Amino acid sequence: MAAIFNLNHHAGYLSWHFISLSVPNVIVIILMLVVFAAAILAPFPGTGRKTGGHS
Amino acid sequence: MSVSSEKSWTVALRKRAVAALPPEKLLPDGQPSYVASWIYVFGVLSLSSLVALILTGSILALKGPTWWHTSSVGHFFNSMHLWSVELFFFFMVIHLWGKYWMAAWRGGRYKLWLTGGITFLVAVPCALTGYVSQQNFDAQWISTQAKDAMNSVGVGAFFNLTNFGQMYSYHVLLLPIAVVGLVSAHVLLVRRHGVVPPLELEQRKAVLAATSSPGGDGPSDTPNGGVPS
């Protein structure tokens, strides 16, 4: 079965002054920011329902 | 209870442990309502990734490099171990961001913040020693590149990335023990101090505490109601 992404080559790099980041690392950083924003904004299932304990 | 048993160190330790973490706090059956948010799940996701890491790593350690490089089942567990560490750091960074913006060191929780931060710092060399213990060209490339970084900060004589035996010992024993110990302390501190409340909730509680009578029953989710002591 062929891989979805061909990883058998060197990663591309994004450079800005002294900052140099590989494209895979940039993708992961962007993904983390997206998940972080989604975690704050997305409604939690059952919100408004009493969760017990010290509500 | 006899006088001798009262002086026993085991009795003293038990009393201190139960006072610090009574059973209902150690294993609670409910959480504050503000915990019903996705941002609060990244701690337990990091913990779940760590469990997956330890389980897959234990299997790899039992079977050895030939197995994980040549058999399909070995490839599977090797990949599981890799993706567990990817997810561990992914979730841990989001957990860190969330707690930073919540100022999670409030209410006497500075030890929680410290153990979390140190865990992150210890996890980095734990992962690095894993990458150089793969027993392939990737490991050789990483170790020869990273040794220059170690030499430049003066630790190359003690932490030799090209020494497989030393790196493997660090990776499967010393650093995992440190990470698990720190994470255990972190989780116990969460149980002791409670999950940090959102900033606006704490401000409201501070106003309520200031306006209510001294002996009144104010809302409380933590030993000190989440108000900085």
Interface residues (C-beta under 8 A of the other chain):
Chain A: V28 L31 M32 V35 F36 A38 A39 I40 A42 F44 G46 T47 R49 K50 T51 G52 G53 H54 S55
Chain B: P28 D29 G30 Q31 P32 S33 V35 A36 S37 W38 I39 V41 F42 F90 V93 I94 W97 G98 P219 S220 D221
